[in-house]
Amino acid sequence: MRRVLIAAAVACLAAVGLSTPVLAAGAGSVKLQAGEWSFAGPFGFFDKAAMQRGFQVYREVCAGCHGMEYIAFRNLADLGYNEAEIKAIAAEYEVMDGPDDEGEMFMRPARPADLMPTPYRNDNEARANNNGALPPDLSLIAKARANGADYLYSLILGYDEAPADVEVPDGMYYNSAYSGNLIAMPQPIYGDDVEYTDGAPSTPEGLASDLTHFLMWAAEPKMEIRKRIGVAAVFFLSIFLIMSYLAKRRVWADIH
């Protein structure tokens, strides 16, 4: 029986591991602030209200420099927007289409099926407008850093005055959560940067938390489905393991 319990424990731990995103290295040895995330753990879920607020923060604060090239407007249905709202959001953007009958490319209002347009035409234009730094696309940024949620949250809130012994070059900023502590991105939020449509307080911590919720969804929109499958698999394997053990005991009951 002891072996069966050990095997069951190993199976459960393995399933929990499968339900936890594997994140690439990148946060270095800096100390990160731990946020409270609804999506954490094997039973985690996305908070739609927080994601909608985070999307508002992205549009009003981040979208001027950072794109979301892997997200289509129709994907915003996952955040709780209905079809009419998605069409209205998409119509606020313009995308290039064509060629037309004369072979020319043209701009038109975006549709729900379109990917969200990037703020720059190419990387060279992006660097030229950001002192040589290339703003990363944010579609997968939460999965491209170790401890993605805590890293993003800490990075947004990590701007501070540099210690006396640290020289900050022109065009760089001190950030306690960034590896090396010098980052080219200016401080993005200060508090009250966004007036939420639902009336939620817009403190720096609240803005950073909501934006992190949105970016975690963007990086892994099927997380809830994956975790539900993982929990169901653990339950099935546990029942199967117990039944297999009882069957083994019955088959070999007469053998000593």
Secondary structure, DSSP 8 states (H G I E B T S, - for coil): -HHHHHHHHHHHHHHHHHTS----S-STT--------TT-STT----HHHHHHHHHHIIIIITTT---TT-BGGGGGGGT--HHHHHHHHHTSEEEE---TTS--EEEE--TTSB---SSSSHHHHHHTTTT-----SSSGGGSSTTHHHHHHHHHH-B----TT----TT-EEBTTSTTSEESS-----SSSS--TT-----HHHHHHHHHHHHHHHH-TTHHHHHHHHHHHHHHHHHHHHHHHHHHHHHTTT--
